[in-house]
Amino acid sequence: MTTGSLILATIGILFGATGTYLLLPHRLGAAKTRTIYILGAVFASLGLVGFLALLSPPALSPLGDFIAGSFFYVFAGGAIGCGVMTVTSRNPVYSALWFAAVVVSVAGLFLLADAQFLAAGSVIVYAGAIIVTFLFVIMLAQMEGRAVYDRAARSPGRAVFTSFLLLWSLTYCLASVRGKPDGPPPAGELAGPEARLLRGREIAGFYQLAETNEGRKALEHSLRPTSSLYVEADPSKPKPNVAGLGEALYADHLLTVELAGSILFAALVAAVLIANPKRAGVPPTPAAAVEV
Amino acid sequence: MTLWVLIGIVIKILMIVGITQGTVAYLILVERKIAAYAQDRIGPNRCGAQFGLPAALLQPLADGAKMLLKEDVVPKYVTKPLYILAPWIAIVTAMIGFAVVPFGPVGPNQLIDFQIAPNVDMGLLYVLAVGSLAVYGVILAGWASNNKYAFIGGLRSSAQLISYELPLGMSILGMLLLAGSLDMNQVIAWQSQNAWGVLVQPLGFILFFTSAFAETNRLPFDLPESEQELVGGFHTEYSAMKFGMFFLGEYLHIITVSFITVILFWGGWHLPFLGLTPESSGLIDTLLKVGIITGKVFLAILFIMWIRWTLPRFRYDQLMDLAWKSMIPLALINLVATAGIVQLVRTYWN
């Protein structure tokens, strides 16, 4: 990505942010004038047009590339379209369903990027469990999605600022990746954002140990860098998807995995604490409450 | 990828869709016959007698025609888009799971790859992912029907399906750990070289098969449609082919689950003393493998239908207790024990 296209993307994002701010509902759920909506729509579409200029159409030949390219546009368009429907639907049930559609489309994108485990994992965890639980709660709690707080934006300015800042930083990160050749980086060299990740070897102080140290040999065996997978893999065999991901998670990013696990464990403890009825001041069972 | 590969895939898809749908039609007849046998009745025996065919062999045609020709009632009070979408979700999620199921031998030196998407690295995860989407059909049917029986059925079912997905996924982990792959062909190959999954993972097999009953909404786990309490459960408001689609989806699910059971725990195409190996590829060997795997699947389906007339339905709290208090801990113990044993064997044996 050149500087010119980065500037184009920045301008597109600025237009998009202005348009979205104007289109967002009022803080208290009151209606805005038609002029403001039209202005917002014009700005938002200008932003979209700016981004369309960065797209490249799928290659028409060979056939496999064409099919993969078309599928990319189907899934990517589906994800964005369903995402828009998620945030604009008035009825929370429909919002949750569109969100499920977003997850399935993104799973399709993962599949195209050869990340099979992520595709299946995101469908199982998000579409199959979390969104179903959302639906469960929405259906029980709110049969009609007409509440005022569903139509009001709490602080539209800050929301627009943070989300579009995030979008801009993603575009900036993409700029450092785009244009580089595909395929694994040379052994020992880490590309782009990957170099900035915290890795198991650095945490364990691998590079501070002397070459002859026994501990260093043990660490070398247990904490292999992910890029070695590409090097070691037999090119005639398919790429190790699941095994590769497992090795990356539990060798390279062990600390990150453990941290995520601890956070989830804390959430679990909190959930048990909240759900436990035997707190002070709360009757232990419904039957006891009737007796009181 | 050439054009011919694509055409081959399309032909495979069409064949599998056709064969499975036809099988479902006859499975319904089999189920009715087994039900009749279990209840000491005769069961359907008329359709086809006019043409000299025994055992009501034309009954599926009559059932299909009835489903298609009945009036398709859409009540006025339903949420129409979701009401129409729900049966489609049920049938599509049941159907696309077959994409990675091997119906016979698969490999570079075989005559044909008996699998729509051969050698997918995450075959089993894909089946679990697609299966986890099936809950949408039930929960949307329940909600869109705008009917209290359907709604309660939908809610019960969503809670049940989410709960039993956990033991379902965890029970197969032990087997995957032993085989070292999520690819179903590799799992079969491992079993043909070592031992059937049911012998090395008996606890995993029992947990998997029990959760599979719950995932397919079969008795004794058919609370989403328990007739005595909820009329018809989530499909109370559905008639004609829309109801038929739920039915079809349920039976397709049974076929998928039976395939996974056979592939993971009953050795796939392997039978002892026949000398079949993952590499054997002659015409007779290929036919034998396809025959063995479908025969085992048929046995599994018969077993599932037999259980229906053996056990009474669970109460709702018993259902939840079974999943969360016994099956998930047992699945965890199974996983940890298997991991420990695998580690010990790998350290001290080789």
Contacts between the chains, C-beta under 8 A, distances in Angstrom:
chain1	res1	chain2	res2	distance
A	62	B	1	7.7
A	63	B	1	6.3
A	63	B	2	7.1
A	63	B	3	6.2
A	63	B	6	7.3
A	64	B	1	3.5
A	67	B	1	7.3
A	67	B	6	7.9
A	93	B	143	6.8
A	97	B	82	7.7
A	97	B	136	7.9
A	97	B	140	7.7
A	100	B	136	7.0
A	104	B	133	7.6
A	107	B	129	7.6
A	116	B	120	7.1
A	116	B	121	5.6
A	116	B	122	4.2
A	116	B	125	7.5
A	116	B	126	7.7
A	117	B	122	5.7
A	117	B	125	6.7
A	119	B	122	7.9
A	119	B	129	7.6
A	120	B	122	5.4
A	120	B	125	3.8
A	120	B	126	5.5
A	120	B	128	7.1
A	120	B	129	4.3
A	121	B	125	7.3
A	121	B	129	7.9
A	123	B	129	4.0
A	123	B	130	7.8
A	123	B	132	6.8
A	123	B	133	6.8
A	124	B	125	7.3
A	124	B	128	5.9
A	124	B	129	4.9
A	124	B	132	5.1
A	124	B	165	7.7
A	124	B	169	7.5
A	127	B	132	7.0
A	127	B	133	6.0
A	128	B	129	6.8
A	128	B	132	2.7
A	128	B	133	6.0
A	128	B	135	7.0
A	128	B	162	7.8
A	128	B	165	6.8
A	129	B	132	6.8
A	129	B	162	5.6
A	129	B	165	6.9
A	132	B	135	5.5
A	132	B	136	7.3
A	132	B	139	6.5
A	132	B	158	5.4
A	132	B	161	7.8
A	132	B	162	5.9
A	133	B	162	6.9
A	135	B	139	5.9
A	135	B	143	7.7
A	135	B	158	7.2
A	136	B	139	7.5
A	136	B	155	6.6
A	136	B	158	5.5
A	136	B	159	7.1
A	139	B	139	7.7
A	139	B	143	5.3
A	139	B	151	7.4
A	139	B	154	7.9
A	139	B	155	7.1
A	140	B	155	7.2
A	238	B	119	6.9
A	238	B	121	6.5
A	240	B	121	7.6
A	241	B	121	4.3
A	241	B	122	6.4
A	242	B	121	5.9
A	242	B	122	5.8
A	242	B	125	7.7
A	242	B	181	8.0
A	242	B	182	5.6
